[in-house]
């Protein structure tokens, strides 16, 4: 169970990617074999990419591999750099929480209006349901990484050779 909780987003991404690859492959085989195409595969693949992106962001957040410009923070004294780091963590969590809240609002709106998907005719909220939880997972993983990083000693920048 501990493994599942620790690696949840990796498992979700692997399952999504495997499923999307299979759907895309079957669609290509059928299209070239029969000159027909499954219209619903576009709907499934598009929404799969959206989920893959959000859960992939959780993986990147846990590893600390999000795009960051740290030139200012690296040039500051240690105490000030820590303050800048904490401000960036706070702002990141606020942005992710807003994303989770707004995606939750979209989910509720889709649930209430009964909108259906264009290809398969499924309730549109099915595709939206994982997004608020995905953003919440990114927050958790980002805070896990921030807690580990805040206590770690800061790496010294490499010395530049005199020319």
For each residue, the residues with C-beta under 8 A, 3 or more apart:
1: 4 5
2: 5 6
3: 6 7
4: 1 7 8 11
5: 1 2 8
6: 2 3
7: 3 4 10 11
8: 4 5 11 12 137
9: 12 13 55 56 58 59 62 137 141
10: 7 13 14 59
11: 4 7 8 14 15
12: 8 9 15 16 51 55
13: 9 10 16 17 52 55 56 59
14: 10 11 17 18
15: 11 12 18 19
16: 12 13 19 20 48 51 52 55
17: 13 14 20 21 52
18: 14 15 21 22
19: 15 16 22 23 48
20: 16 17 23 24 44 45 48 49 52
21: 17 18 24 25
22: 18 19 25 26
23: 19 20 26 27 41 44 45 48
24: 20 21 27 28 41 45
25: 21 22 28 29
26: 22 23 29 30 38 41
27: 23 24 30 31 37 38 41
28: 24 25 31 32
29: 25 26 32 33
30: 26 27 33 34 36 37 38
31: 27 28 34 35 36 37
32: 28 29 35
33: 29 30
34: 30 31
35: 31 32
36: 30 31
37: 27 30 31 41
38: 26 27 30 41
39: 42 43 119
40: 43 44 119 120
41: 23 24 26 27 37 38 44 45 119
42: 39 45 46 119
43: 39 40 46 47 117 118 119 120
44: 20 23 40 41 47 48 119 120
45: 20 23 24 41 42 48 49
46: 42 43 49 50
47: 43 44 50 51 127
48: 16 19 20 23 44 45 51 52
49: 20 45 46 52 53
50: 46 47 53 54 127 131
51: 12 16 47 48 54 55 130 131 134
52: 13 16 17 20 48 49 55 56
53: 49 50 56 57
54: 50 51 57 58 130 131 134 135 138
55: 9 12 13 16 51 52 58 59 134 137
56: 9 13 52 53 59 60
57: 53 54 60 61 66 134 138
58: 9 54 55 61 62 134 137 138 140 141
59: 9 10 13 55 56 62 63 141
60: 56 57 63 64 65 66
61: 57 58 64 66 138 141 142 145
62: 9 58 59 141 142 144 145
63: 59 60 145
64: 60 61 145 149
65: 60
66: 57 60 61
67:
68:
69: 72
70: 73 74
71: 74 75
72: 69 75 76 84
73: 70 76 81 84 85 88
74: 70 71 81 157
75: 71 72
76: 72 73 80 81 84
77: 80 81
78: 81 82 154
79: 82 83
80: 76 77 83 84
81: 73 74 76 77 78 84 85 154
82: 78 79 85 86 150
83: 79 80 86 87
84: 72 73 76 80 81 87 88
85: 73 81 82 88 89 146 149 150
86: 82 83 89 90 150
87: 83 84 90 91
88: 73 84 85 91 92
89: 85 86 92 93 142 143 146
90: 86 87 93 94
91: 87 88 94 95
92: 88 89 95 96 142
93: 89 90 96 97 139 142 143
94: 90 91 97 98
95: 91 92 98 99
96: 92 93 99 100 135 138 139 142
97: 93 94 100 101 135 139
98: 94 95 101 102
99: 95 96 102 103 135
100: 96 97 103 104 131 132 133 135 136 139
101: 97 98 104 105 132
102: 98 99 105 106
103: 99 100 106 107 128 131 132 135
104: 100 101 107 108 132
105: 101 102 108 109
106: 102 103 109 110 128 131
107: 103 104 110 111 125 128 129 131 132
108: 104 105 111 112
109: 105 106 112 113
110: 106 107 113 115 123 124 125 128
111: 107 108 114 123 125
112: 108 109
113: 109 110
114: 111 123
115: 110 123 124 125
116: 121 122 123 124
117: 43 120 121 122 123 124 126 127
118: 43
119: 39 40 41 42 43 44
120: 40 43 44 117
121: 116 117
122: 116 117 126 127
123: 110 111 114 115 116 117 126
124: 110 115 116 117 127 128
125: 107 110 111 115 128 129
126: 117 122 123 129
127: 47 50 117 122 124
128: 103 106 107 110 124 125 131
129: 107 125 126 133
130: 51 54 133 134
131: 50 51 54 100 103 106 107 128 134 135
132: 100 101 103 104 107 135 136
133: 100 129 130 136 137
134: 51 54 55 57 58 130 131 137 138
135: 54 96 97 99 100 103 131 132 138 139
136: 100 132 133 139 140
137: 8 9 55 58 133 134 140 141
138: 54 57 58 61 96 134 135 141 142
139: 93 96 97 100 135 136 142 143
140: 58 136 137 143 144
141: 9 58 59 61 62 137 138 144 145
142: 61 62 89 92 93 96 138 139 145 146
143: 89 93 139 140 146 147
144: 62 140 141 147 148
145: 61 62 63 64 141 142 148 149
146: 85 89 142 143 149 150
147: 143 144 150 151
148: 144 145 151 152
149: 64 85 145 146 152
150: 82 85 86 146 147
151: 147 148
152: 148 149
153:
154: 78 81
155:
156:
157: 74
158:
159:
160:
161:
162:
163:
